[in-house]
Amino acid sequence: LDQELMNVFCYACPKGALCTDGTCFSSTPACLNDVSLVGAWNKQQTGMFILTSCPAGHMLVNSTSGTSKGEFSHDTQQCKPCHRSKEYVINPSRNSCQKCPPGLICDGTHEVTPTVARSVWAPMNDVYILKSCPKGYRLYNLTLEQQECQPCGLGEECKLEVCFSCSSCREGHYKDSVGPQSCRPCPFDTYGPAIGATASAQCLGCPLYSGTAITGCPSVAFCICENDRYRAHPGNQTMCKPCPDGAVCSSGACGLRSDPPNCE
């Protein structure tokens, strides 16, 4: 009996093994069913309890680093809960709680929902990696904690199927809202000389008596004068002036519309 007493050793209660009444479950077996105890605990031949696994939404802590990696620490053993909305953990027994990036909706477990539909995420080691975004979104992954599919802003769009940066709307186009949509062309009879236009008001009307044959025109050069008029540039302005009688072709069109003038 004296020999058995000499072999008895009292261990400090691990952090995750404290019962709600402040006692340690290793010395109070009735606490084994206590709701405050989380995880699977395995009693060794030495009498020491080792935390072997944790349920979803928790990370296993058993080292001096505060994770499951590093030098083992008996006293720090616990199943530490991850924040319900700000963190996730893929494998509770091996991985640490990770900060939820803005591109995901997290619930503290491995279950995550992309904030942008059809964005593709994949687990890699102990984190989720953003692999691709739907058309119209740029893939932003400067850091793991900042990953998300971002819509392009005013006056810009994603031109490539796989987009990492937004491009300014080209001349003759504009975009007046934030989103995945492409830049819109300036309507008929207007032109847009500005790059990165953010409003339809930046599409300028063609000079009087002229119009365009297509949408999305980048300059006033695409504004065509009516058949019985010709283009003139008095004082650096573009105007459609009436055709002189001597320049009217047999078709009724103005021969001064072409350069050099002709009626062909």
Secondary structure, DSSP 8 states (H G I E B T S, - for coil): -HHHHHT-------GGGB-TTS-BTTT-GGGGG-TT--SEEEE-TTS-EEEEE--TTEEEE-BTTSSSSSSB-STT-EEEE--TTTEE-S-TTT---EE--TTEEE-SSS-EEESSTT-EEEEETTEEEEEE--TTEEEE-SSGGG-EEEEB-TTEE--SSSBSS-EE--TTEE--SSBS---EE--TTEE---TTB-SGGGSEE--TTEE-SSSS--SGGG-EE-TTEEEE-GGG--EEEE--GGGB-TTS-BGGGSSS----
